[in-house]
Every structure is written in C-alpha cells, then in structure tokens.
C-alpha cells in the first residue's frame, strides 16, 4: 500500500515538474530565418527569449530548407543579415569565395549557415533555443501567453507577455482565429492594377531543394529510379532565358547547374524551369495531410536528380552526405514561398513599393526592413494561375512598414516570416531571405520596445523601434550609397525616414536601387519642403529659393523653428561630429552635412509618427 502511495506521489511530482511553467519575456515559435533573427535581436537587447524549433537547426529556408543562395540585398547589408554574411566571408576567406554561382553574390553550404547562426544565437545569454520541440497549443489570457510544446516525449509549458509567430505557414496566428488571406488577391480588393480581376487560392510553387556534391569524375552516384519518373517533365531544364532581357533561351546544362554552385564542389538544385518546383497548397491541411503532400514534392526533386544523373550524364554529382542530419540526405523542410498573409495595422501593397513618396500614405517613414530584389513569382507548375506581367512591375528598392508586423486584431502577437500583412504580389519580393531576416530582426526589436515600455503593440513608439534597429546596424531606409560604417549612417537614415530628404529609386535588373547621394548640394527650397510637414512654424513660410543652401542661410532658416540656433551652436556641433572643412558664411552644404547638423540641432526624427507614417501632433 505504502509503495503504491509513494509511486502516486512521485508521479504527481514528476508531472508537476514537467509541466512547470517557465516564464519568459518573449516566446518565438519557429527558429527559421525570421525567428532566429528575432531571437538574436531581442536577446541582445536584454529580452529573456525562448525559440521553439522543431528541427535541430536554426535558419529555416536559409539552412534547413537548403536555399543557400541569397537573393538580393548584396549592397544593403542590414543588421543581422549583414553580420551573417560577414561571418560567411570570414569562414570561407572573403567575399569572392562566396560568389561561386551566377544566381547570387552569396552562396554557402547549408550546414555552414546553420553553424554560424547557432554560434550567433549561442553567444546571447538572454536567448534560449529549444530544439526538436513541437508546439502543441498556444493561448492568450489576462495579458499572458501560455505555450505548450513537446520535447523528448514530455510536454512543457512556458509563458510570456508577447509571442512571435515565426512558423513557416503562420500556424500559431491561425490557431488564434486571426483573419488571413491565401493566394492571389483580386484587383478591386487589394487596389493593385496588376492583380487578377478575380482572386483565388493559388499560391506559388514550393520546392524541396536538393544539395548535390561532386564526388569526382568516374564515380557513379546515380540514385535508384524514383517512382513515376518521366524524363519529359524535365526536357526543357537546360533551356535558360533571362526574363529581364528576354533573350532567346540557350541550351546549356552546365549553366543550369552553375546557377546554384556552392563552395566546396556542391550545388543547390532549386531550379524553376522544368526542374524541381512543385505545386501544392498545404497551408490549411492537417499535419498528416501536409506530410503526404510534401512527399510528392520530395519525389519531384528526386526525379529531377535522377534526370541530371542519368539523362544529362552528371553521374558524379550525388546527394551530399555531409549536409543534412537526415537519413535520405534531403533537407529537413521544403522551401515555402508563400504562407497565410494576415491583416495588419497597415497593408503593404504595391503602391508603397513602386512609388513610396507618392503612395496613399507615407508608410516609408515607418520602415523597419529593406529589400532590393525584384518581384518574383513561381507559377510554372500551376499553368491555370492568372498571368501577371511581372516584367512590367518595375520597382526600386523598398522598406517594409512596421505596422505590417502587427495584426489588427491581437494586442500581443507579432507576425514574422512570410505571414506579415502584405499583398500576394509584393510577397514575391518580401519573401526573400535578407528581407525575412530583416523582418525577424524588427520583430525582435518591436517586442523589446513593447516590453520595456509596458505597452500593447499598437501603442508602441515607431521611432523607438527604428532607433533600436539603427543601434543594431539595421537599415530603415534602403539607401544603397550609405552604410553603417559611415559616421553619418544614422543621421542619414533618420533624415530619410523623417521625409526631409528623398531617395531616388531606380528599377535595376535583379538588384533594384534607391540612392541618397550624400554629397549632393542642398537647395533652400528642398530643406524647407522637407521640414514643413514636421514643424508647424514653417506652415506659412514661402521665402525659400532654389539657390544652394549656404551655411548662413541654413542658420537663418533653422531659427524659424528654434530661435536658439546660432553660429556658435552650429560650430560646436560641427566640431563635435568631426565634420571636415572650415565654416564660413558662403559654404554650400550637402545632404550628408545637413543630415548630421539637423539630427543634432533639431532632432526631427524625434517627432513621432503613427502607423500610417503621419506625424503626430505637437
């Protein structure tokens, strides 16, 4: 009898121990690209953070899905993305060592990417990562999240005031009943002239990316013929045409493989042209149904590998046996190009990318992540998808508004990965790796500010979030000719986000641009035009000319806002900031100099904006 009682008590105690609720400031479900960046960002700011990740890797599409050729942001090394790339360069021995394939300037082995991200995460004391952990349930009551997850056969409970949904398909937000969209938006609903007239639930093709390894000439690594193999499916794989120049296709199988050539004799096989893209929409399926559908995607990739080996003669290229911790040497997850897209405080749609300064709202002032890759959709495996002329949708580089990360119907849930409030068309650009890293970085910063201010997400200061990002070397404006190594980086980013100086956007091939031109001389009118929306003192002033802005005139104009501005104050600021050159009345000031002076003398960035980017009253 006593033995049974003891066993019962011991069982209760063990059960309580397993289900003890550990408290965190922030819970992140998903250690993919955005979840990892969010955890590092928040943890470095002192936020006690937990990442719940089902695999043994960090990085998601960057690593566990094998998409290890970076699309875009080569000249926008923002925040954690820039740090990640720098560590890749250190690992391989310089930038040129990463430029191995023609699709990207930055290619790497997935296992190396995971190793670097784990090193970055492991160096953050406030960040805990629970690997091989499957979240089971999330509930939000009385201002607290409770998340139950399964690890090593045991159920664990954790709680926190904030949660980031960094899952690949937006599953946590869906479990809370948040409204979302899937597939193509209708033209009238989204307000995009390029969208189809009638919406549908067709998403982009997904891919089970394959990493091949060169085992040397004379070896035969041909896999067994996969079920359902049909070489006709891949007959046009070697025909490559550039969709930008519209040149005639060239038959070059070597070029097809070199597309994703990685360091150390490996190849990323992520080929849309009669390759291993596969259409399936698993977003709303059960876990079991998803797994069954993904097996079809994996089979398509194995069929393509067999085609490369048997039909094209590359028998020495076999599945890399030193990349993934899987029995079949395939990635742990597929590459999802689309997710649920939720409704946020703002909706990031095409006008805000194409013409940010003339869009319906100045959302550019609330930017938190940047991107430069063109809008790119994969629909070859779903030929009935309404055709969208992406060649005509020419865009400059852009920034993502903070309000797109905050759902309009939940006070303590942050959206990340590809589940932000974005249109189907714009998702074709915002889904790419550096942008998703930036979205995650911003999600971590947003959570940190909300916790420190003790506010609901929709009450957080936009400028506080942006300032934290700037302090972590992240870009909030996509200026190609300004970088964190410049002493004027923050001042120029702030001047751009305040709308004082506008960048010049250029749709340019696969790496769109926005130029700030720091050395360009400023005109009196340009300065007043930029300051008027911020300072009501200038509402009735109309005395600025098109002359270049001299130092003496700069002082006169600033006195209209702050009467204490004087040559002494300007000189002190000039010297304090270590600016070059001697001051004299006729000195013509450039954009960089004015940005630095304004930041110190007036702090226009300190004027708070709302979620639409409009300045809040005095």
C-alpha positions in Angstrom: 0.0 0.0 0.0 2.7 2.5 1.0 4.6 1.6 -2.1 1.6 2.5 -4.3 1.1 5.8 -2.4 4.8 6.7 -2.8 4.6 5.9 -6.6 1.5 8.0 -6.9 3.1 11.0 -5.1 6.3 10.6 -7.2 4.2 10.6 -10.4 2.4 13.8 -9.3 5.7 15.5 -8.5 7.2 14.5 -11.8 4.2 15.6 -13.7 4.3 19.0 -11.9 8.0 19.3 -12.7 7.5 18.6 -16.4 4.5 21.0 -16.6 6.1 23.7 -14.5 5.6 27.0 -16.4 8.8 28.8 -17.0 8.4 32.5 -17.6 10.0 34.4 -20.5 9.6 38.0 -21.8 9.2 36.7 -25.3 8.3 33.3 -26.9 9.2 32.8 -30.6 7.6 29.8 -32.3 9.8 28.8 -35.2 13.6 29.1 -35.5 13.6 29.8 -39.2 15.2 32.9 -40.8 12.9 35.4 -39.1 12.6 33.5 -35.8 16.4 33.2 -35.4 16.9 36.9 -36.2 14.2 37.9 -33.8 15.7 35.9 -31.0 19.1 37.3 -31.6 17.8 40.9 -31.8 15.6 40.7 -28.7 18.2 38.7 -26.7 20.9 41.1 -27.4 18.7 43.9 -26.1 18.3 42.0 -22.8 14.9 40.4 -23.5 14.6 36.9 -22.0 13.6 35.0 -25.1 12.7 31.4 -26.0 12.8 30.0 -29.5 10.8 26.8 -30.0 12.2 25.0 -33.1 11.1 21.5 -34.4 14.4 20.7 -36.1 18.0 20.6 -34.8 19.0 23.6 -36.9 18.5 27.3 -37.0 17.8 29.3 -40.2 14.8 27.7 -41.8 14.8 28.4 -45.5 18.4 29.6 -45.4 19.7 26.3 -44.0 17.2 23.6 -43.1 15.4 24.1 -46.5 18.7 24.4 -48.4 18.1 27.7 -50.1 21.7 28.8 -49.5 22.0 31.2 -52.4 21.0 34.6 -51.2 18.5 36.6 -53.3 19.2 40.4 -53.1 20.4 42.9 -50.6 24.0 42.5 -51.7 24.5 46.3 -51.3 22.2 46.5 -48.3 24.0 44.6 -45.6 21.4 45.4 -43.0 21.7 44.3 -39.4 21.7 40.6 -38.7 21.8 39.8 -42.4 25.0 41.9 -42.8 26.5 40.2 -39.8 25.6 36.7 -41.1 27.2 37.5 -44.4 30.3 38.9 -42.8 30.7 35.7 -40.8 30.3 33.7 -44.0 33.1 35.7 -45.6 35.3 35.1 -42.6 34.6 31.3 -42.8 35.3 30.9 -46.5 38.1 33.5 -46.8 36.5 36.6 -48.4 33.6 37.8 -50.5 34.9 36.3 -53.7 34.8 32.8 -52.1 31.0 33.2 -51.8 30.4 34.2 -55.4 30.5 30.7 -56.8 27.2 30.5 -58.7 25.7 33.1 -61.1 22.4 33.4 -59.3 23.8 35.2 -56.3 26.8 37.0 -54.8 26.5 35.0 -51.6 26.3 31.2 -51.8 27.3 28.8 -48.9 26.8 25.3 -47.7 23.6 25.0 -45.6 25.4 23.3 -42.8 27.8 26.2 -42.5 25.0 28.6 -42.4 23.4 26.7 -39.6 26.7 26.5 -37.7 27.1 30.3 -38.0 23.6 31.1 -36.9 23.9 28.7 -33.9 27.1 30.5 -32.9 25.4 33.8 -33.1 22.5 32.6 -31.1 24.7 30.8 -28.6 26.6 34.0 -27.8 23.4 35.7 -26.5 22.9 34.9 -22.8 19.2 36.1 -22.8 18.3 33.7 -25.6 17.3 30.0 -25.1 16.6 27.7 -28.1 14.6 24.5 -27.5 15.5 22.2 -30.5 13.4 19.2 -31.6 10.4 20.8 -30.0 6.9 20.9 -31.5 4.5 23.5 -30.3 1.1 21.9 -29.4 -1.1 24.8 -28.2 -0.9 28.5 -27.6 -3.4 30.5 -25.5 -3.6 34.2 -24.5 -5.4 35.1 -21.3 -5.2 38.1 -19.0 -2.2 39.5 -20.9 -0.2 36.3 -20.8 0.6 33.7 -23.4 0.8 30.1 -22.4 2.5 27.8 -24.9 2.6 24.0 -24.6 5.3 22.2 -26.6 6.6 18.6 -26.9 10.2 17.8 -26.4 11.8 14.4 -25.8 8.4 12.9 -25.2 7.5 15.3 -22.5 5.1 18.2 -22.5 6.4 21.6 -21.4 4.6 24.8 -20.6 6.1 28.3 -20.9 4.5 31.7 -20.6 5.3 35.3 -21.7 3.5 38.6 -22.4 4.5 38.5 -26.1 4.7 35.9 -28.8 6.2 36.0 -32.3 4.7 33.6 -34.9 7.7 32.7 -36.9 6.3 29.4 -38.3 6.7 28.8 -42.0 3.0 29.0 -42.6 1.6 31.3 -39.9 0.1 28.4 -37.9 0.1 30.0 -34.5 -1.8 33.1 -35.6 -4.3 30.8 -37.3 -4.8 28.9 -34.1 -5.9 32.1 -32.5 -8.6 32.7 -35.1 -6.9 35.7 -36.8 -8.3 36.5 -40.2 -5.9 35.8 -43.2 -5.6 35.6 -46.9 -4.2 32.8 -49.1 -3.3 33.1 -52.8 -3.9 35.8 -55.3 -5.8 39.0 -54.3 -8.5 40.4 -56.5 -7.7 43.7 -58.2 -10.5 45.6 -56.5 -9.9 44.2 -53.1 -6.2 45.0 -52.9 -6.2 48.1 -55.1 -3.4 46.8 -57.4 -3.9 47.2 -61.1 -1.6 44.3 -61.9 -3.6 41.8 -59.7 -6.0 39.5 -61.4 -9.6 40.6 -61.7 -10.9 37.7 -59.6 -8.9 36.4 -56.6 -8.1 32.7 -56.0 -6.3 30.5 -53.5 -3.4 29.6 -55.9 0.0 30.1 -54.1 3.5 29.9 -55.5 5.1 26.6 -56.2 7.2 25.2 -53.4 10.5 23.3 -53.7 12.2 20.5 -52.0 15.7 21.9 -52.6 18.5 19.4 -53.1 22.2 19.8 -52.3 24.4 17.8 -54.7 28.0 17.1 -54.1 30.8 16.4 -56.7 32.3 13.1 -55.8 34.8 13.2 -58.7 34.9 12.1 -62.3 34.5 8.4 -62.7 32.3 7.9 -59.7 28.6 6.9 -60.1 26.3 8.3 -57.5 23.1 7.7 -59.5 20.1 7.2 -57.2 17.6 4.4 -57.9 15.0 5.4 -60.4 12.2 7.2 -58.5 8.6 6.1 -58.8 6.7 7.8 -61.7 9.9 9.1 -63.3 9.2 10.8 -66.7 12.1 12.5 -68.4 9.7 14.6 -70.5 8.9 16.6 -67.3 12.5 17.9 -67.4 13.1 18.2 -71.1 13.5 22.0 -71.1 15.6 22.2 -67.9 18.7 23.2 -69.8 16.9 25.9 -71.8 17.6 29.2 -70.0 16.2 32.6 -70.9 16.7 35.8 -68.9 13.3 37.2 -68.1 14.7 40.7 -67.8 16.4 40.9 -71.2 14.0 38.4 -72.8 16.9 36.9 -74.7 16.3 33.7 -76.6 16.8 30.6 -74.5 20.2 28.9 -74.6 20.7 25.2 -74.2 23.4 24.9 -71.5 23.1 22.2 -68.9 26.3 23.3 -67.2 24.9 26.8 -66.8 21.7 25.3 -65.3 23.8 23.6 -62.6 26.2 26.5 -62.1 23.1 28.6 -61.2 23.4 27.4 -57.6 27.0 26.3 -57.4 28.2 26.4 -53.8 31.6 26.4 -52.3 33.5 23.1 -51.9 32.1 21.4 -55.0 28.4 21.4 -54.1 25.3 22.5 -56.0 22.0 23.9 -54.8 19.3 22.4 -57.0 16.4 24.9 -56.8 15.5 25.2 -60.5 12.1 26.5 -61.6 12.4 25.9 -65.4 11.3 22.3 -65.9 13.1 21.5 -62.6 12.0 20.7 -59.1 9.4 23.3 -58.4 6.2 21.6 -57.3 2.7 22.9 -56.8 0.8 22.0 -53.7 -1.2 24.1 -51.2 -0.7 22.6 -47.8 -1.4 25.7 -45.8 -4.7 24.6 -44.3 -4.1 20.9 -44.3 -3.6 18.7 -41.2 0.0 17.7 -40.2 -0.6 14.2 -41.7 -2.0 15.6 -44.9 0.8 18.1 -45.2 3.4 15.3 -44.8 1.7 13.2 -47.6 1.7 16.2 -50.0 5.3 17.1 -49.2 6.4 13.6 -50.0 5.2 14.3 -53.6 7.4 17.4 -53.7 10.3 15.4 -52.4 9.7 12.8 -55.1 9.7 15.5 -57.8 13.1 16.6 -56.7 14.5 13.1 -56.6 13.1 12.6 -60.1 15.0 15.7 -61.2 18.2 14.5 -59.6 17.8 11.2 -61.4 17.3 13.1 -64.7 20.5 15.2 -64.1 22.5 12.0 -63.4 21.1 9.6 -66.0 19.9 11.8 -68.9 22.4 14.7 -68.6 25.4 12.5 -67.6 26.3 14.0 -64.3 26.6 10.7 -62.5 29.4 12.0 -60.3 27.0 14.5 -58.7 25.2 12.8 -55.9 23.2 13.8 -52.8 25.6 15.4 -50.4 26.2 13.1 -47.5 27.7 15.8 -45.2 25.0 18.4 -45.2 21.7 17.4 -43.5 21.1 15.2 -40.4 18.6 13.2 -42.3 18.6 9.6 -43.4 17.8 10.4 -47.0 20.3 13.3 -47.3 17.5 15.7 -48.1 16.7 19.0 -46.4 14.6 18.8 -43.3 11.9 21.2 -44.6 10.7 22.4 -48.0 11.1 25.9 -49.3 7.8 27.6 -48.8 7.4 30.7 -51.0 4.0 31.7 -49.5 2.2 31.5 -46.2 -1.0 32.8 -44.8 -1.0 36.6 -45.0 -2.6 38.3 -42.1 -4.3 41.7 -41.8 -2.1 44.2 -40.0 -2.3 47.7 -38.8 -1.2 48.6 -42.3 -1.2 46.5 -45.5 2.0 46.5 -47.5 0.9 46.7 -51.1 2.4 47.5 -54.5 2.0 51.4 -54.5 4.2 51.5 -51.4 6.9 49.7 -53.3 6.6 51.3 -56.7 6.2 54.9 -55.5 6.8 55.2 -51.8 6.8 59.0 -51.8 3.6 59.3 -53.8 1.7 56.4 -52.3 -1.6 57.0 -50.4 0.1 57.1 -47.1 3.8 57.9 -46.2 4.5 54.4 -44.9 8.1 54.8 -45.8 8.5 56.8 -42.6 7.8 53.6 -40.6 10.3 51.4 -42.4 12.0 48.6 -40.4 13.4 46.2 -43.1 14.7 46.8 -46.6 14.8 44.8 -49.8 16.0 45.3 -53.4 15.2 42.1 -55.2 12.6 42.4 -58.0 9.1 40.9 -57.5 9.5 37.2 -58.4 6.7 34.6 -58.5 6.9 30.9 -59.4 3.8 29.5 -61.1 5.1 27.2 -63.8 3.6 24.1 -62.1 0.2 25.7 -62.0 -0.4 26.9 -65.5 -4.1 27.9 -64.8 -2.8 30.6 -62.5 -3.9 34.0 -63.9 -0.9 35.6 -65.6 0.6 38.6 -64.0 3.1 40.7 -66.1 5.9 40.8 -63.6 8.2 42.3 -66.2 6.2 45.5 -66.2 6.1 45.7 -62.4 9.3 47.6 -62.2 10.1 48.7 -58.7 13.0 50.4 -56.9 14.4 49.1 -53.6 11.9 49.5 -50.7 11.3 49.3 -47.0 8.8 47.3 -45.1 6.4 49.3 -42.7 6.4 48.3 -39.1 2.6 48.1 -38.9 2.6 45.1 -41.3 4.1 43.1 -38.4 1.2 43.8 -36.0 -2.1 42.1 -36.6 -5.1 44.4 -36.3 -7.0 42.0 -34.1 -4.5 40.9 -31.4 -2.6 43.0 -28.8 0.3 40.8 -28.1 1.1 38.7 -31.3 3.8 39.7 -33.7 3.8 38.4 -37.3 7.1 37.3 -38.9 8.5 35.1 -41.7 6.1 35.4 -44.7 2.9 35.9 -42.7 3.1 39.7 -42.4 0.3 41.9 -43.8 1.4 42.0 -47.4 -0.3 41.6 -50.8 0.2 38.5 -52.9 2.2 40.4 -55.5 4.5 42.2 -53.0 5.1 38.9 -51.2 7.1 38.0 -54.3 9.8 40.4 -53.1 9.3 40.4 -49.3 9.6 36.6 -49.1 13.3 36.6 -50.0 16.0 35.7 -47.4 17.5 39.0 -46.4 14.1 40.7 -46.1 12.8 37.9 -44.0 15.9 38.1 -41.8 15.2 41.9 -41.6 11.5 41.3 -40.7 12.6 38.9 -37.9 15.2 41.4 -36.7 12.5 44.1 -36.5 10.1 41.7 -34.8 12.6 41.2 -32.0 13.2 44.9 -31.7 9.4 45.6 -31.6 8.9 43.0 -28.8 11.8 44.5 -26.8 10.4 48.1 -27.0 6.9 46.9 -26.1 8.2 45.0 -23.1 10.4 47.9 -21.9 7.6 50.5 -22.4 5.0 48.2 -20.9 2.6 48.8 -23.8 0.4 46.9 -26.2 1.9 46.5 -29.6 -0.4 49.0 -31.3 0.7 51.6 -28.7 4.5 51.2 -29.2 6.6 54.1 -30.4 7.5 53.6 -34.1 10.6 55.8 -33.6 11.8 53.8 -30.6 11.7 50.6 -32.6 13.5 52.2 -35.5 16.1 53.7 -33.2 16.8 50.3 -31.6 17.2 48.8 -35.1 19.6 51.6 -36.1 21.7 51.0 -33.0 22.0 47.4 -34.2 23.2 48.5 -37.6 19.9 47.7 -39.4 18.6 49.8 -42.3 15.2 51.5 -42.0 15.6 53.2 -45.4 17.0 51.4 -48.5 19.8 53.8 -49.4 22.4 52.0 -51.5 25.1 54.6 -51.0 25.0 54.8 -47.2 26.3 52.0 -44.9 26.8 51.5 -41.1 30.5 52.1 -41.4 29.8 55.8 -42.2 29.6 58.1 -39.2 26.6 59.7 -40.9 24.7 56.5 -41.3 22.2 57.0 -38.5 21.7 60.7 -39.3 21.0 60.0 -43.0 18.7 57.1 -42.2 16.8 59.3 -39.9 16.6 62.2 -42.4 15.2 59.8 -44.9 12.7 58.2 -42.5 11.6 61.7 -41.5 11.0 62.6 -45.1 13.4 65.5 -45.1 15.4 64.1 -48.0 14.0 61.7 -50.5 15.9 58.9 -52.2 15.9 58.4 -55.9 14.6 55.0 -56.8 15.8 53.0 -59.8 14.3 49.7 -61.1 17.6 47.9 -61.9 17.7 44.3 -63.1 17.6 41.9 -60.1 19.1 44.4 -57.7 16.9 47.5 -57.6 18.2 50.7 -56.1 17.5 53.8 -54.1 20.2 56.4 -54.0 20.6 59.1 -51.3 23.5 61.0 -52.9 25.2 62.2 -49.6 27.5 64.7 -51.4 24.7 66.4 -53.4 24.3 70.1 -52.6 21.0 71.0 -50.9 18.8 73.9 -52.0 16.9 76.2 -49.7 13.6 75.1 -51.1 14.5 71.4 -50.7 15.2 71.9 -47.0 12.0 73.8 -46.3 9.9 71.3 -48.2 11.3 68.5 -46.1 10.9 70.3 -42.8 7.4 71.7 -43.3 5.5 68.5 -42.5 7.4 68.2 -39.3 7.4 71.8 -38.0 4.1 73.9 -38.0 6.3 77.0 -37.5 7.0 76.8 -41.3 3.4 76.4 -42.5 3.2 80.0 -43.8 6.8 80.4 -44.8 7.3 80.7 -48.5 10.6 82.6 -48.7 12.9 79.7 -49.7 14.5 79.9 -53.1 16.1 77.4 -55.4 19.6 78.6 -54.5 22.0 76.2 -53.0 21.9 76.2 -49.2 24.7 78.2 -47.6 25.8 77.9 -44.0 24.5 81.4 -43.2 21.1 80.8 -44.9 20.9 77.4 -43.1 21.2 79.1 -39.8 18.5 81.7 -40.7 16.1 79.0 -41.8 16.6 76.9 -38.7 15.9 80.0 -36.5 12.4 79.9 -37.8 12.0 76.6 -35.9 14.3 77.2 -33.0 15.4 80.7 -32.1 18.4 79.5 -30.1 20.2 78.3 -33.3 23.4 80.3 -33.7 26.7 80.1 -35.4 28.2 79.1 -32.0 25.8 76.1 -31.7 26.4 75.1 -35.3 30.2 75.3 -34.9 30.1 73.3 -31.7 28.0 70.6 -33.5 30.3 70.7 -36.5 33.4 70.1 -34.3 31.7 67.6 -32.1 30.8 65.4 -35.0 34.2 65.7 -36.5 33.0 67.1 -39.8 35.6 68.1 -42.4 36.3 71.6 -43.6 36.2 75.2 -42.3 32.9 77.0 -41.6 32.2 80.3 -43.5 29.0 82.1 -44.5 29.1 81.1 -48.1 29.8 77.4 -47.5 27.4 75.3 -49.6 26.1 72.4 -47.5 25.4 68.9 -48.9 22.9 66.3 -47.9 25.2 64.4 -45.5 26.2 67.6 -43.7 22.7 68.9 -43.3 21.5 65.5 -42.1 24.2 65.4 -39.4 23.5 69.0 -38.3 19.7 68.6 -38.2 20.0 65.4 -36.2 22.0 67.1 -33.5 20.4 70.6 -33.6 16.7 69.8 -34.1 16.3 66.1 -33.8 13.5 65.9 -36.4 13.5 62.1 -36.1 12.2 62.6 -32.6 8.9 63.7 -33.9 6.7 60.6 -33.5 4.7 59.2 -36.4 1.6 57.0 -36.4 1.3 53.6 -38.1 0.4 55.4 -41.4 3.6 57.4 -41.2 1.8 60.7 -40.5 3.3 63.0 -37.8 1.5 63.0 -34.5 0.5 66.4 -33.2 2.8 68.7 -31.2 
